[in-house]
Amino acid sequence: MLAKLYRKIIPEKTRKVIYKVFLSNLLMLIRDFPGTMRWYRCKLYYSIVSPKNEIEQAYKAWGIAGNSPYPYLWKKEYDEQDYEVNVDHTNSLPYVVHNGKKLYFKRDMLAYAEAAYRGLLIEQDKRSAHRYVDSYEELKGKTLLDIGAAEAIFTLDAIDYIEHAYLFECDESWIEALEATFAPYKEKITIVRKYVSDVDDENNIRLDTYFEGQNVNHFFLKMDIEGYERKALNGAMFLFDTMEDISGSVCVYHLHDDVKVMRRYFEQVELKTSLQPGYLYFEKEMRPAIMRFKV
């Protein structure tokens, strides 16, 4: 009731200023008191003590930039921007215009689509630890496997370079948004309503099974599936062993030993690996975010 009255009385632009200056910090404190206290302690500590290495530098930047997964001073460039969210009246889905293309979100995301979009822009900034590629030119002529597609901003950014994209996404509430986003590119997109895993059943599929017998030989894998990356890789052993041209980027921050485990996996299939520079703050510590691999 009070929230509705507040939105009715206070203009949207004024609400945004109030949120940025005061309300966001208050809500952060209410929603995650222990986490906010850790952030305040870090901010105070590194205002006194000089960081000794890259991880400590990341903690110092986190204290300055604000309590979020992104310990980047440049993040404020995005925090200070407003991004217009529209509603498509043909399907009632919220969307933003991203690099001249419509990027749709789930229909229940209207209230926080702007914040979600801002986070995506930060993630894929060239300075971010979560950046998947140095340049989208790397995907020219390749088949993209977007595993854990969600809104699929990465595929949308790569759409003019790739031959085809397979969007693996099992959340039905995202499917509607994906179909709207990629309506102009139907011939280049296949949406797969399955979890990528190391088993085949009603809800899961192994990459080895899905691509068995298909004449595709230039793959780029982008994998962000909330800690299930290991299972997905274990279900692609034949693919990695036989593919002549395969490369990609895999998230390595969801589990504390992901870097070690993923590196060992790619060594077994004779692929070279590197970590994207920088860190994300996740599960109370700074972690590398993306491991890239190639032949």
N, C-alpha and C positions, 0 to 999 in steps of 0.2 A: 504494500500500500504506500509506504513512505517512498520507496524507490520509484514507483510510478509517478507520484506527485513531484518528486525531485526532477525527474526527466521532463515532466510537463512544464514546470516553472522555469527551470534553468536551461538556457539555450545550449545546443550541442557544443559549440565552440568553447563556451565558458566551462562546460563540464569537462572537456578535454584538458583545459588548462588546470582546473582544480585537481583532476586525476594525476596529471604529471607532476605537479608541484607538491601535493600533499596526500591525496587519497591513495595513490598507488603504494606509497611507503606504509601507510596505516594498514591497508589490506594485506600487504606482505607480512606485516608483524602479526596480524590476527590469524592468518591462514597457516603460517609456518613460524611459530615463535622460536623453536630451537634453531632452525636454519637461519633465521634473521639474526639471532644472537651470535651465531658463528660468523656471519658476514660482518657484523659490527665489530667483533673482536679482531677479525682479520684487518679490517679497515684501520682500526686504532693501532694495531701492532706494526703494520707496515708504514704508518705515518711517522713512526719512531725509528724503526729498524730498517736498514737497507737490505733489499733482497740479494741473495748470494748466488742464485742460479735461475734458470729459465722457469722452473716451476714456481719458485718464490716470486719471480717477476709477474707471473700469471696471477698469483694470489693478490699481489699489490694492485694490479690492474682491475681485478674482480672487486676489490674493496672500493676502488674509485668509481668504476663503471656501474655498479649496482648489483643487487642480489639476483642473478639470473644464471643460466648455464654458460653464458658467453662472457668470459673475462677479457673484454676488449675495450680499450679506451675509445676506439673509433666507433663503437656501437652507438654512441650518442648522436652520431650523424643520422642514424635511422630513428632513434628515439624522438628526435626533434621534428621529424617529418610527419605530416598527416597523409593518409592514403585513403582515397575515396572508395567506399564499398557501395556497389549498386545491387539492385535486385532485378533479375531478368523476369519480366512479367509473363513470358511464355511458359516458364517452368517454376517460378517463384524461388529460384536458387540465388544466393548471394554470389557476387563475383567481383573481381578487381580486373582492371586492364593492366596486364603485365607485358611490358615490351611490345605493346601494340596488339596483344592477344588476350582474349578473355580467359581468365583462370577462375574456375568455379569452386565453391566450397559446399560442404554439406548444408542442407536447408536449416538445420538447427544452430548454425554457426554465425548467423547474422550479427549478433551482439559482440562477438569477439573475432570476427573475420579479419578486421584491420590488424589486431595484435598478432594473429596467426601469420598473416602475410608479412608483417614486419620481421617476425622471427625467421621466416623462410629466406628473406632477403639477407639477413645477418648471417644465417647458416651458409649461404652460397656466395657470400662476398669473397673475393680472391684472398683476403687477409684472414679468413676464418679457418679454424682447425677442421670444420665440417665440410669444407669445399671438396667436391668430388673430382673435378678436373681442373687443370690449369687453363685449358681452352676447349671450347666445344668443337673446335676443329679436330680434336682427337677422335671424335665419334663419326667423322665423315665416312660414309659408305658402310657403316657398321650396323649390326642388329643389336638393339638395346634391350636388355632384360632389366626392367625396373621392378625389383623385388621388394615389396612393401611400398607400393606406389603412393598410397594416400591421395593427395591432391595432384601429384605427378608434375610438380613445377620443373623438376629436372628434365623430364621428357619433353615438356613444352619448350624449354629453352633449347633443347637439342633437336627439335622436330625437323628443322630445315637441313640438318646435316645427315641424319640417319636414314638407313634404308627402311627399317621397320622397327617397331617397339612392341614388346610384350609386357603388358602391365599386370603384374601379379598382385591382386588385391582381393581379400576375402570379406572385407567389411562392406556389406550391401549398401550402407548409407553413403559410402564413397563412390559406388559404381555409378549412381545417377549423376554425380558431379563430374566424374571422369568422362562419361558419355557426352555430357554437354561441352566440356572443355575441348574434346577431341573430335567433335562433330565435323569440323572442317577438314579433318585429316583421317577420315575413316579408313582409307586404303592403306594407311601406314600403321594402324593400331590394332592390336589384338588384346582384349581384356580377358584375363584368366582368373576366374573366381575360385581360386584355391590358395591354401597356404603352401609355400615351398618348404619342403622338409626332407627327411631321410626315409619316409614311408609313403606308400600309395594307398589311399583309402578315399572315402567319400569327400573328405574336406582337405586332404593333403595330396601333394604330388611331388615326386622327385624330378629334378631337372633332367636327369638321365632318362627317365620315363617319358617326359613330355617331348623331348627333342629327339627321341629315338627314331631313326630312319629319315629325319628331316635334313634337307640339303642346305644347311646353314653353317658358315665357317668363319664368320667375322663377328665375334661376340664382344660386347661390353656389358659387364654386370655391375649394376648399382644395387647394393643390398643394405637395407635398413629395416630390420624386422625384430627389434626390441629384445635382443638376446638369443634369438633362434638362428642366428647366422651360422653357427657350427653345424646344426642339423641340416640346414640347406646346403652347405658345402659338402657334407658327407653324402648327400643325395646327388652329387654332381661329379663324383670321382671319374667316371668314364668320360664325361664331357671334358674335364680338364686334361685327362690323359691323351685324348685323341684330337682335340681341337688344335689346329695349326695356328690360329690367330685369335687369342683370347686375352682380354685385359679387363680391368674394372676397379671398383672402389667398394670396400666393405667397412661397415661401422665396427669399431673395436673398443667401444667404451661401455657397452651395456653390462658386461661381466668383467670382474676385476683382472682376470688373467687372459682376456681376449687377445691382446697383442702377442703374447707368447704362443698361445694355442694356434692362432691364425697364421703366424709366421711359420710355425712348424708344418702346418697343413700345406701352405704354398711351396715350401721347400721340397716336400714329398712329391709334388707334381711338377717340380723344376721350373717354378715361376719366380721372377724377381719381385721383391717387395720394397716399399718405402712408406714412411709415415708422413702424412700431411703435417707441416709444422704447426705448432700451437697446441692448446689444450681446451677441453670443455670441463666445466665444474659439474660433476655427476657423482651421486652417492657419496657425498661429503669429501670428495677429493678431486684433484685435477687429473684428467686422463687424456691421452691421445684419442682422437676421434675417428680418423679415417686411415685405413691401410689401403694403398694402391698396389696393384699387381699387374704384371705384364710378362710376356714371353722373354 
